[in-house]
């Protein structure tokens, strides 16, 4: 499948398939964890070999990353600011206790060409997005379900995992 086809499928079907995909993701908790993780890693690699994030950038436009105190110190230093000034200018308290998030979306560090202006020092939550290649994939059903609506790659991974099943050759 080509990138344009994946993006079009995501745009047309992500919301329509939301309930089905959530139920599927929840069902993975009853499956063999190693098989689920192996399938997720393979589909993650496949999806991101097809999809160029710079052609989309939707995550940076619609998802608020959380920033740890370490993220804040690292980014502030990179920008030549102290952590307090950086926090005041760009951040607000997150619902996740002890964390911060951008005051607004799209991300203030998203350039017009969908590149991250602070890529080398970006928040850990950004560096780890889409979270689909991490161990214990099945424990993140709520996160992955929400991300299918934000990211065509996550939608592709979940749809393909559901369609192929865990008994797909090599999984």
C-alpha positions in Angstrom: 0.0 0.0 0.0 1.3 3.5 -0.9 1.5 6.4 1.5 -1.3 8.3 -0.2 -3.6 5.3 -0.1 -2.9 4.9 3.7 -3.5 8.5 4.4 -6.8 8.5 2.4 -7.9 5.3 4.2 -7.1 6.9 7.5 -9.0 10.1 6.7 -12.0 8.1 5.4 -12.1 5.4 8.1 -10.4 6.2 11.3 -13.5 7.6 13.0 -15.8 5.1 11.4 -13.6 2.2 12.6 -12.9 3.7 16.1 -15.2 1.4 18.1 -14.1 -1.7 16.2 -10.4 -0.9 16.6 -10.8 -0.1 20.3 -12.6 -3.5 20.9 -9.8 -5.2 18.9 -7.1 -3.5 20.9 -8.8 -4.5 24.2 -9.0 -8.1 23.0 -5.2 -8.2 22.6 -4.8 -8.3 26.4 -6.1 -11.9 26.2 -3.5 -12.9 23.6 0.1 -14.0 23.9 2.0 -10.9 24.8 5.2 -11.8 22.9 3.2 -12.5 19.7 1.4 -9.2 20.0 4.6 -7.3 20.6 6.3 -9.1 17.7 3.4 -8.3 15.4 3.3 -4.6 16.5 7.1 -4.2 16.0 6.9 -5.7 12.5 3.9 -3.6 11.5 5.5 -0.5 13.1 8.6 -1.0 10.9 6.4 -1.6 7.8 4.2 1.4 8.4 7.1 3.8 9.0 8.9 2.5 5.9 5.9 3.6 3.9 4.7 6.8 5.7 6.8 9.9 5.7 5.8 11.8 8.9 7.0 15.1 7.3 4.1 14.8 4.8 1.6 14.6 7.6 2.7 16.2 10.9 -0.8 15.6 12.4 0.6 14.5 15.7 2.3 17.9 16.2 -0.9 19.6 15.2 -3.4 17.7 17.3 -1.6 15.9 20.2 -0.3 17.6 23.3 2.9 16.0 24.4 3.7 15.9 28.1 7.0 17.4 29.2 9.0 16.3 32.2 11.2 18.6 34.3 14.2 17.1 32.4 12.6 17.8 29.0 11.9 21.4 30.1 15.5 22.0 31.3 17.0 20.4 28.1 14.8 22.4 25.7 15.1 25.6 27.7 18.9 25.3 27.6 18.8 24.6 23.9 16.8 27.8 23.4 19.1 29.8 25.6 16.3 30.4 28.2 16.0 29.5 31.8 13.4 26.8 32.6 11.0 29.2 34.3 10.9 31.6 31.3 10.4 28.7 28.9 7.6 27.3 31.1 5.9 30.7 31.3 6.1 31.3 27.6 5.2 27.9 26.2 3.7 25.6 28.8 0.7 24.9 31.0 0.1 22.3 33.7 -0.9 18.9 32.3 -3.6 16.7 33.8 -0.8 14.2 34.4 0.5 15.3 37.8 3.9 16.9 37.7 4.1 17.2 34.0 3.5 20.2 31.6 2.2 20.5 28.1 2.1 23.1 25.4 -0.3 26.0 25.9 -1.6 25.6 22.4 -1.7 23.4 19.4 -0.2 23.1 16.9 3.0 22.7 18.7 4.9 26.1 18.8 8.0 24.3 17.5 6.4 22.9 14.4 7.8 24.6 11.3 5.7 25.2 8.1 7.4 22.2 6.5 6.3 19.9 9.4 9.8 19.7 10.8 10.4 20.0 14.5 12.5 23.2 15.3 13.8 21.5 18.4 14.1 17.9 17.0 17.5 17.1 18.6 16.1 18.0 22.1 12.4 17.3 21.6 10.3 16.0 24.6 10.7 12.3 25.4 7.0 11.8 24.7 7.5 13.1 21.2 10.6 11.0 20.6 8.6 7.9 21.7 5.5 8.7 19.7 3.7 6.6 18.3 4.5 4.1 21.1 3.7 1.2 18.8 7.1 -0.4 18.9 7.4 -0.5 22.7 7.1 -3.7 24.7 3.6 -4.5 26.1 1.7 -3.1 23.2 -1.5 -4.6 24.5 -1.4 -2.7 27.8 -1.7 0.6 25.9 -5.1 0.0 24.2 -6.6 3.4 25.2 -3.5 5.2 23.9 -3.3 3.3 20.7 -7.1 3.7 20.1 -6.8 7.4 20.5 -3.7 7.6 18.3 -5.5 5.8 15.5 -7.6 9.0 15.1 -4.4 11.2 15.1 -1.9 9.2 13.2 -2.3 7.3 9.9 0.6 5.0 10.8 -1.0 3.9 14.0 -4.3 3.4 12.2 -2.5 1.3 9.6 -0.7 -0.8 12.3 -4.0 -1.5 14.1 -6.0 -2.2 11.0 -3.4 -4.5 9.6 -2.9 -6.3 12.9 -6.7 -6.9 13.1 -6.9 -7.9 9.4 -3.9 -10.2 9.4 -4.5 -11.7 12.8 -1.7 -12.9 15.1 -1.2 -16.2 13.3 0.2 -14.3 10.3 3.4 -16.1 9.0 6.4 -15.1 11.0 4.5 -13.6 14.0 
